Amino acid sequence: MKKTILFIITKSETGGAQKFVSEQIRCLSNTKSWNCLLATNTEGWLTQSVENTIHDKKMLLDTKITNIFSISYLIKLIRFIKKNKPDLIIANSANGGLYGRLAGIFTKTKVIYVSHGWSSIYNGGRFKFIFNFIERLLSNITASILCVSEKDKVKAIEIINITPGKIKVIPNSILAIENSRHQHVADILTVCRLAPPKRIDVLIEAMALLPEFNLHIVGDGPLRSQLEKMIIDRKLHNIKLCGYQSNFQGFGQYKIFCLISDSEGMPMSAIEAMSCKLPLILSNVGGCPEVIHNNGILVSNTAHHISESIKKIFTEYKILSENSEKLFKSKFDLNNNIFLFESYYLDIISLV
């Protein structure tokens, strides 16, 4: 008999957590053993990507999920759960995690909270202590917490003080991007939001030392005008700001993927690049070391170290490219890992 899972996530826009939910729904539905439901804010990229796989088209769409707390939304979610009787709730994102876990109490439904990088730690700012305290309280009403990297598990235990037995780690896994290896349009690619904690400024400084190579920056955000000015003032003709591209898939048009940041969970874009055989240059932060194994270089956030690493990558390009593909298939390919998630979900459902 099929089991039913309700996925909850705050926003339907493109993003790493949304990609996780979309591909989980599609892969689980393809096994013919699961029915999947979805609760999110509105129609968008996520709802469009799963509309043909959601069981009986059952989605709860309500913008009130984006509110810090809405009694009316919580009541609506509880009614949706009681009507559709999911065996398990998988809550993603801060608001989705809050509403999902509270609704789980009232409906006696087990809840898994997926941490896609602890926002309470990375983005909590001066309220970090309060957000971590809330996460610790919520962990007590959660059947299990899924971390997508070993680093996030360590942070959950050491910083948030979540009980280790509550935590499960399954590496961030995705479906491989079709890699037709089109004609290259640039040497180096980065894909990210142009906002802290990303350090596009440092990457630009590194490219100023490498006039023989070129960089495309895919993404948008509040720092765009500042970065544009920096590029113009430095007369850097080897850098192009490509803007936001929904569900970007063009990794195969580049040779190296680079992501420079002050903090990371498990960078989804780096895993996508690996599936297209791109060597990686990543900041030595968060879960980044878990995706570097003879397929790239971990760097400190200095222009010199980044520029020297880019040059080194090109001297060992063939083997690093092959290693990226091998590592992706062995550790991060959802087609190979879906059984890990299924087994985990069934174990939580069967908990007494």
ZIMO-V338684 format. One record per run of one state. SS is the DSSP state (H for helix, E for strand, L for the rest). FROM is the first residue (numbers start at 1). LEN is the number of residues. Records with the same first field share a line. If there is no record, write none. Layout:
SS->FROM-LEN + FROM-LEN
This chain:
L->1-2 + 10-6 + 31-3 + 41-4 + 51-4 + 58-1 + 62-1 + 67-4 + 85-3 + 93-1 + 108-3 + 116-3 + 123-2 + 140-4 + 148-2 + 159-5 + 170-4 + 175-13 + 192-6 + 199-1 + 209-6 + 219-5 + 234-5 + 244-6 + 254-2 + 260-1 + 262-6 + 276-3 + 284-4 + 292-4 + 300-3 + 316-1 + 350-3
E->3-7 + 34-7 + 59-3 + 88-5 + 111-5 + 144-4 + 167-3 + 174-1 + 188-4 + 198-1 + 215-4 + 239-5 + 256-4 + 261-1 + 279-5 + 296-4 + 333-1
H->16-15 + 45-6 + 55-3 + 63-4 + 71-14 + 94-14 + 119-4 + 125-15 + 150-9 + 164-3 + 200-9 + 224-10 + 250-4 + 268-8 + 288-4 + 303-13 + 317-16 + 334-16
